[in-house]
Amino acid sequence: MSEITITGARVIDLRFPTSREHIGSDAVNKDPDYSAAYCILETNSGLEGHGLTFTLGRGTDLVVEALNYLTRYVVNRTLSSLTEDMCAFSRQLTDDSQFRWLGPEKGVIHLATGALVNAVWDLYARAEKKPLWRLLTDLEACQLLKAVDFRYIDDAITPHEACDILTEARNHGQAARLALLEQNGYPAYTTSVGWFGYSEEKIRRLSKEALADGWTHFKLKVGGDAADDLRRGHIVREEIGWTNKLMVDANQKWGVPEAIERTSQLAELKPWWMEEPTNPDDILGHARIRREVPSVRIATGEHCHNRVMFKQFLQADAIDVVQLDSCRVGGVNENLAILLMAAKFKKPVCPHAGGVGLCEYVQHLSMFDFLSVSTTLKNRVIEFVDHLHEHFVTPVHIRNGHYQVPHEPGYSIEIRKESLSRFAYPDGEVWRKK
């Protein structure tokens, strides 16, 4: 068989009308339509690579345009020319001498970068006939580290330190960890019981149902009226008890002084963490909140632009929980850097997955982290929302509040052709009817 060559790329503006039922609603994003800039890489072999970056509706077209621009760096190239040095490939995307002015490594252009990098990894895993977590786990440390850009973060972690982390994990108990993962899955938490727009009756009903389905970790959106937040929190506590874990998420709603006050008030709910209490760029603000409300762990990361921000959050000891996002940063490559830094700074990684495709993505990153980086499940869970999985060819599988190990080749992100047609914006059937 001839070498795999990428012969073309298609980019689709894909939007699901989730705002109609308040799915995904929080104190800041009150009417989200879960959406994606979706990329399909076509090849001479018949294999395809699929990648997306998550958005909330309006503005997806901007990411689509950026993604269309970046595909010029992969079309007519062999897969091996990309995978033999994934860091060099990602730098082609981030270092375009004129386009990088729109970033660099942040915003619309970096969202598009994440989608394209992930599509290449999906194609790579399919070509190797492995799920992504297995592909990453099987790569030798030296090859894996060729995907990590240490520029700007080598004052926090060096390639030598990263190699030591990977080598130690591979040589000590990796087979036993894989057996445990295959048997039990990876622990998860549910966000679907407590969206901001849900009524108290619906929160109570969904909490009961989730508890009956084996969930032990629950998240509630906060950031409204203080009394209402507490009342809604106590409703969840009444249903799940005080031995199960409850997390609260303010979605960047407050300034630092108010965040300190509101986090202190919510401490009576005994939250396992407070998520995004203030602006996601405010590293020193998070550090102050953490110092002044030491009884509540602070979590953030889903809106961190890149590995440099994560580096500074870790260096400043500003967070207790690292919440990486599969495509907010520059895809698999940059998330490898974040996982390695979190391991060095001994911070648990609990990925963000509240959006279309994010659950399918992050299961691979967390399973690789357990097998090959952190080697532990202590204080670690993956977010889960039970929406839109029916649109995926190989959707996540949850049992007793745990992600089950995926075995199909690729990154689990391929969307069914009929869904791509129906939900394409603005000409898909769903949007024409609206």
C-alpha positions in Angstrom: 0.0 0.0 0.0 1.3 3.5 -0.9 2.1 5.9 1.9 -1.0 7.7 3.3 -1.3 11.2 1.8 -3.9 13.8 2.9 -5.6 14.8 -0.4 -8.3 17.2 0.9 -10.0 18.7 3.9 -13.6 19.6 4.5 -14.7 22.0 7.3 -18.3 22.1 8.6 -20.1 24.7 10.8 -22.0 22.3 13.0 -24.6 23.6 15.5 -27.1 21.8 17.9 -30.0 23.9 19.3 -29.4 23.0 22.9 -30.5 26.5 24.1 -34.1 25.5 23.6 -34.0 23.2 26.7 -31.4 25.3 28.7 -28.8 22.5 28.2 -25.4 23.8 29.0 -26.7 27.0 30.6 -24.7 28.7 33.4 -24.5 32.1 35.0 -22.6 33.6 32.1 -23.6 31.5 29.1 -27.4 31.4 29.4 -28.4 30.3 25.9 -25.7 28.1 24.5 -26.2 26.1 21.3 -23.5 23.4 21.6 -21.6 23.7 18.3 -18.3 22.8 16.6 -16.0 23.7 13.8 -15.6 20.2 12.4 -12.8 19.1 10.2 -12.5 16.0 8.0 -9.1 15.1 6.5 -9.5 12.9 3.3 -6.7 10.6 2.1 -5.6 8.4 -0.7 -6.1 5.4 1.5 -9.8 5.7 2.2 -9.0 6.5 5.8 -10.3 9.8 7.2 -9.1 12.0 10.1 -11.8 13.8 12.2 -11.3 16.7 14.5 -13.5 19.4 16.0 -13.2 22.4 18.3 -16.1 23.2 20.6 -18.1 26.5 20.4 -21.4 27.8 21.7 -23.2 28.9 18.5 -22.6 32.4 17.2 -19.0 32.9 16.1 -18.5 29.3 15.0 -18.2 30.7 11.5 -15.1 32.6 12.5 -13.4 29.4 13.7 -14.5 27.6 10.5 -12.8 30.3 8.4 -9.6 30.0 10.5 -9.7 26.2 10.2 -10.1 26.5 6.4 -7.0 28.6 6.3 -4.9 26.2 8.4 -5.8 23.1 6.4 -3.3 24.4 3.7 -0.6 23.1 6.0 -1.7 19.4 5.7 -3.3 19.0 2.3 -0.9 17.1 -0.1 1.3 16.1 2.7 2.0 12.5 3.8 0.8 11.5 7.2 4.3 10.4 8.2 5.8 13.8 7.4 3.4 15.2 10.1 3.7 12.5 12.7 7.5 12.0 12.7 7.8 15.5 14.4 4.4 16.6 15.6 5.9 19.6 17.4 7.4 20.9 14.2 3.9 20.5 12.6 2.1 22.3 15.3 4.6 25.2 15.1 3.8 25.5 11.5 0.3 26.3 12.5 1.1 28.6 15.4 4.1 30.4 13.9 2.6 31.5 10.6 4.4 34.9 10.4 1.3 36.9 9.6 -1.6 34.8 10.9 -0.1 34.4 14.4 -0.8 38.1 14.9 -4.4 37.0 15.5 -3.1 35.1 18.6 -0.5 34.1 19.2 -1.6 30.7 20.5 -5.0 32.0 21.8 -8.5 32.9 20.7 -10.1 31.9 17.4 -6.9 30.9 15.7 -5.9 28.5 18.5 -9.3 26.9 18.6 -8.8 26.1 14.9 -5.3 24.8 15.6 -6.7 22.4 18.2 -9.3 21.0 15.7 -6.7 20.4 13.0 -4.0 18.9 15.3 -6.7 16.6 16.8 -7.8 15.5 13.3 -4.2 14.5 12.4 -3.9 12.5 15.6 -7.2 10.8 14.9 -6.0 9.9 11.4 -2.6 8.7 12.9 -4.5 6.4 15.4 -6.7 5.0 12.7 -3.7 4.3 10.5 -2.1 2.4 13.4 -5.4 0.6 14.2 -5.4 1.8 17.8 -7.5 4.0 20.0 -5.7 7.3 20.7 -5.0 6.4 24.4 -3.3 3.2 23.3 -1.3 4.9 20.6 0.0 7.5 23.1 0.8 4.8 25.6 2.7 2.6 23.1 4.9 5.4 21.8 8.4 5.5 23.2 9.1 8.5 25.5 11.5 10.0 23.0 8.9 9.9 20.2 6.1 11.1 22.4 8.1 14.1 23.5 8.7 15.1 19.9 5.0 16.1 20.0 5.6 18.5 23.0 6.6 22.1 22.5 8.8 23.0 25.4 9.3 26.5 24.2 8.0 28.9 26.9 7.6 26.2 29.5 11.1 24.8 30.0 11.5 27.0 33.1 8.8 24.8 34.6 9.6 21.4 33.2 12.5 20.3 31.0 12.5 17.6 28.3 14.7 15.5 30.6 12.3 15.8 33.5 9.4 14.9 31.2 11.3 11.9 30.0 11.9 10.7 33.5 8.2 11.0 34.3 7.2 8.9 31.3 9.9 6.3 31.8 9.1 5.9 35.5 5.4 5.4 34.7 6.1 2.8 32.0 8.5 0.8 34.1 6.4 0.6 37.2 2.9 -1.0 37.3 1.6 0.1 33.9 0.2 -3.3 33.1 -1.6 -3.5 36.4 -3.1 0.0 35.9 -4.3 -1.0 32.5 -6.0 -4.2 33.9 -7.7 -2.0 36.6 -8.9 0.5 33.9 -10.3 -2.3 31.8 -12.1 -3.8 34.8 -13.6 -0.6 36.3 -13.2 2.2 33.9 -12.2 5.8 34.7 -14.2 7.7 37.4 -16.5 10.4 36.2 -18.8 13.2 37.5 -22.1 14.4 36.1 -22.9 18.0 35.3 -26.3 17.3 33.8 -28.2 17.5 37.1 -27.6 21.2 37.7 -27.6 23.4 34.7 -28.4 27.1 35.5 -31.7 27.2 33.7 -33.2 24.1 35.3 -36.0 24.4 37.8 -35.6 23.2 41.4 -38.0 20.3 40.7 -35.9 19.2 37.7 -32.7 19.4 39.7 -34.2 17.2 42.4 -35.5 14.7 39.9 -32.2 14.5 37.9 -30.2 14.2 41.1 -32.3 11.2 42.2 -32.0 9.6 38.8 -28.2 10.1 38.7 -27.8 8.7 42.2 -29.8 5.6 41.2 -27.5 5.2 38.1 -24.4 4.9 40.3 -23.1 8.5 40.2 -21.1 9.7 43.2 -19.8 13.0 42.0 -22.2 15.9 41.0 -21.7 19.4 39.8 -24.0 22.4 40.2 -23.9 25.7 38.3 -23.9 28.8 40.6 -23.4 32.5 40.1 -27.0 33.7 40.4 -28.6 35.2 43.5 -26.6 34.1 46.6 -29.7 32.7 48.4 -30.8 30.9 45.3 -27.4 29.3 44.8 -27.5 28.0 48.4 -31.0 26.8 48.1 -30.3 24.9 44.9 -27.1 23.5 46.5 -29.0 22.2 49.5 -31.6 20.6 47.2 -28.8 18.5 45.6 -27.3 17.7 49.0 -30.7 16.5 50.2 -30.8 14.1 47.3 -27.2 12.9 47.2 -26.3 13.1 50.9 -23.0 14.4 52.4 -20.7 11.5 51.6 -21.0 11.9 47.8 -19.1 14.7 46.2 -20.6 18.1 45.1 -18.8 20.6 43.0 -19.9 24.1 42.2 -19.1 26.1 39.1 -19.4 29.9 38.8 -18.2 30.1 35.1 -16.2 33.3 35.6 -19.1 35.2 37.0 -17.5 37.2 39.9 -14.6 39.6 40.4 -12.1 38.6 43.0 -13.6 40.2 46.2 -17.1 38.9 45.3 -15.6 35.5 44.5 -14.0 35.3 47.9 -17.3 36.2 49.6 -19.5 33.9 47.5 -17.0 30.9 47.8 -17.0 31.5 51.6 -20.8 31.4 51.6 -21.0 28.2 49.5 -18.5 26.5 51.8 -21.4 25.3 53.9 -22.3 22.9 51.1 -18.8 21.4 51.6 -18.0 21.6 47.8 -15.2 19.3 46.6 -14.1 22.3 44.5 -15.1 25.8 43.4 -14.7 26.0 39.6 -13.9 29.2 37.7 -14.7 31.7 40.4 -13.3 34.6 38.5 -11.9 35.6 35.1 -10.0 32.6 33.7 -7.0 34.8 32.9 -6.6 36.1 36.4 -3.8 33.9 37.8 -3.1 36.1 40.8 -6.8 36.5 41.5 -7.2 32.7 41.7 -4.2 32.5 44.0 -5.8 35.1 46.3 -9.2 33.3 46.4 -7.4 30.1 47.2 -5.4 31.7 50.1 -8.4 33.5 51.6 -10.8 30.5 51.4 -8.5 27.6 52.2 -11.4 25.3 53.0 -12.5 25.1 49.4 -10.3 23.7 46.6 -10.1 26.0 43.5 -10.3 24.6 40.0 -9.9 26.2 36.6 -8.5 25.6 33.1 -11.2 25.1 30.5 -10.7 28.7 29.3 -6.9 28.7 29.6 -5.5 29.7 26.2 -2.3 27.6 26.2 0.4 25.8 28.1 1.9 29.0 29.2 -1.1 30.0 31.3 -1.2 26.5 32.9 2.5 26.9 33.7 1.8 30.1 35.5 -1.2 28.8 37.4 1.0 26.0 38.6 4.0 28.1 39.4 1.9 30.5 41.4 0.1 27.7 43.2 -3.1 29.4 42.2 -5.3 26.3 41.7 -5.8 22.9 43.3 -7.4 21.1 40.2 -6.2 21.4 36.6 -9.1 21.4 34.2 -7.6 21.0 30.8 -9.8 21.2 27.7 -9.2 18.9 24.7 -9.4 21.6 22.1 -9.3 25.0 23.8 -5.5 24.7 23.6 -3.6 23.4 20.6 -5.0 19.8 20.6 -3.2 16.6 21.8 0.3 18.1 21.5 -0.3 20.9 24.0 -2.4 18.8 26.3 0.6 16.4 26.6 2.6 19.4 27.9 -0.1 20.3 30.4 -0.4 16.7 31.7 3.4 16.5 32.2 3.5 19.9 34.1 0.6 18.9 36.3 2.4 15.6 37.2 5.6 17.5 38.1 3.6 20.0 40.3 1.5 17.1 41.8 -1.8 18.6 40.8 -4.8 16.4 39.8 -6.1 16.7 36.3 -9.9 16.6 36.0 -10.7 17.6 32.4 -13.5 19.8 31.3 -16.0 18.0 29.1 -19.2 20.1 29.1 -19.8 20.3 25.3 -20.3 18.4 22.1 -17.6 15.8 21.6 -15.5 16.8 24.6 -16.4 13.6 26.6 -15.4 11.5 23.6 -12.1 13.4 23.4 -11.0 13.6 27.0 -11.5 10.0 28.0 -8.4 9.2 25.9 -6.3 12.0 27.6 -7.2 10.9 31.1 -6.6 7.2 30.5 -3.2 8.0 29.0 -2.5 10.2 32.0 -3.3 7.4 34.4 -1.3 4.8 32.4 1.7 6.8 31.4 2.0 10.1 33.4 0.3 10.5 36.8 -0.1 6.8 37.5 -3.0 7.6 40.0 -6.7 8.0 40.1 -6.7 9.8 43.5 -8.9 12.9 43.4 -9.4 12.5 39.6 -12.6 12.4 37.7 -13.7 13.3 34.1 -16.7 15.5 33.6 -19.6 13.9 31.8 -22.8 15.4 30.3 -25.4 13.1 28.8 -26.2 15.1 25.8 -25.6 14.6 22.0 -23.6 11.4 22.2 -26.1 9.7 19.8 -24.5 11.7 17.0 -21.2 10.0 17.3 -20.1 6.8 15.5 -18.2 5.6 18.6 -19.8 7.4 21.6 -18.5 7.2 25.1 -19.9 4.4 27.3 -20.6 5.1 30.9 -21.2 2.4 33.5 -21.7 3.1 37.3 -20.3 6.5 37.0 -17.2 5.4 35.1 -16.0 5.9 31.5 -15.4 2.5 30.0 -12.2 2.0 27.9 -12.7 2.7 24.2 -11.2 0.2 21.8 -12.1 1.4 18.4 -9.3 3.0 16.4 -9.0 6.8 16.5 -9.9 9.7 18.8 -13.7 8.8 19.1 -14.7 12.0 17.5 -16.3 11.0 14.2 -19.9 12.3 13.9 -22.5 10.4 11.9 -23.0 11.6 8.3 -26.7 12.1 8.8 -26.0 14.4 11.8 -23.4 16.4 9.9 -26.1 17.0 7.2 -29.0 17.8 9.5 -27.2 20.1 11.9 -24.9 21.9 9.5 -25.4 25.7 9.8 -27.2 27.4 8.2 -28.5 25.0 5.6 -29.1 21.9 7.5 -32.6 20.6 8.0 -32.8 21.6 11.7 -31.8 25.2 11.0 -33.9 25.6 7.9 -37.0 24.6 10.0 -36.0 27.1 12.7 
